[in-house]
Amino acid sequence: MKTTPPSHPPEPTAPATREEPPATASEGPGEHWRWCPRCSHELHNEKCKLRCPRCHYFMSCSDFD
């Protein structure tokens, strides 16, 4: 009598390339001011204000001191 080895389901393969996760406030020590405290999106510098394009939060330059 001939026996066959038990069949195993194929193992999942890892994707060939991994996308980098979005940058977060924890990545750059000392650069916490670049990230929105509400939604963690990167703030845009507009003269004397930092604005969040996602949630419209803003900081004035007087808030930096």
Long-range contacts (C-beta under 8 A, 24 or more apart in sequence): 33-59, 33-64
